[in-house]
Amino acid sequence: MKFFLLILWFFCGSGFCLNTNPIQKLDISKIRKDMLRAITSAKVTDSLYSNLQTINKKPALVIAHFGALEALKAKNSWNPYNKFRYLNLSGKTVQQAVNASPNDMEIRFVRFSIQTNLPHFLGLAKDLDADKNQILHQLKQKNYGLADTLFVQNIIKFMIDSKQCSPQEITFLHQQAKNLK
């Protein structure tokens, strides 16, 4: 019995027991708010990146946001090598999230918003149409996942402003926005 308790103490003391890190209790609405702040603050980007990096077995939605943070780290970097490295990491990370949950509207939106903001000459915005179509499909089905009404309205506004939608799709998006009120 003493040996068992000694082993248990060793594993708990070295971090193999329950992780008490507060970020482990995921609050997706807080992550969303922090992501909005990270867009304009390299300090918030780095802080949130470090916090999300510590999470073991990240859910697909958190993986997508982590990929968006990698894209923001690319944006904030002055070193061209780091810019390109973080952009490539971002693409792989967000693709991992899409593969894990291909019908999740928010994950598709994260990738859509990243690729919409990439310079065209990089050739990295290859999923815009697929993501746009999946987002429109999920809106039509009213399958919002974990997104609340305000977040869905913001997705719709971003889609309209992105200049990636046809006039018919914009009409559909305006109708969806009206139905949410």
Secondary structure, DSSP 8 states (H G I E B T S, - for coil): -HHHHHHHHHHHHTT-S----GGGS--HHHHHHHHHHHTT-HHHHHHHHHHHHT-SS--HHHHHHHHHHHHHHHHH---HHHHHHHHHHHHHHHHHHHHH-TT-HHHHHHHHHHHHTS-GGG---TTHHHHHHHHHHHHHHT--TT--HHHHHHHHHHHHHTT-S-HHHHHHHHHHHHHH-
